[in-house]
């Protein structure tokens, strides 16, 4: 799964990196090294000209690439209670086209969720017997580039708000996950799906609606592209934040995972 990630890049960097046409952000988000579900996050998406008010029907008009702030935890358009979003932070790519909560968004509301990297927790085999805590790892591109995690977004209409209330429409998102590639699978068996830059245009285009074509765009990160290293358990507490959370440290002496390069070295 993907339950925490980090994003330190600013608004201007994201606009340039993702070739944004329109910034729909009233207040820039601060760098966040402990992004957790229900937080407000940046999302890159493409909207039809009539979608800003929640319409979003497919038209022949060229979509506009936007940078928006959405809330992590997808609320389906049919939900009666928005609290359902707390449970829908991830969508499995294997079933996303069939699940009622995600299938409409997969066809027409896809997005990219920028990240410096994401966290995953390794469970030593003897953890339960010894009462050991799970060891968090930070996983990021080896070249220091940005991750574009595959996501879906949805709009939910709050019936308690008047039609002219700008907060009537709630924008939410989820992260697509897949089986982890071999080296990362040693830490956790799932990982976020990443979309390579040469596939951004097709993935984001809401006029592309063939599920088989869309699934073909998605593949786990190529082996060797990502680096993983152990970090402080301070990240376990969502109240902690700051660049110190992604600083490498060796695993605990008998954690069952070796770090061949010593303190600060990369595990994979």
Buried (B, 14 or more C-beta within 10 A) or exposed (E): BBBBBBBBBEBEEBBEBBEBBBBBBEEEBEEBBBBBBBBBBBBBBBBBEEBBEBEBEBBEEEBBBBBBBBBBBBBBBEBEEBEBBEEBBBBBBEEBBEBEBBBBBBBBBBBBBBBBBBBBBBBBEEBEEEEBBBBBBBBBBEEEEBBBBBBBBBBBBEEEEEEEEEEBBBBBBBBBBBBBBEBBEBBBEBBBBBBBEEBBEBBBBBBBEEEEEBBEBBBBBEEEBBBBBBBBBBBBEEEBBEEEBBEBBBBBEEBBBEBEEEEEEBBB
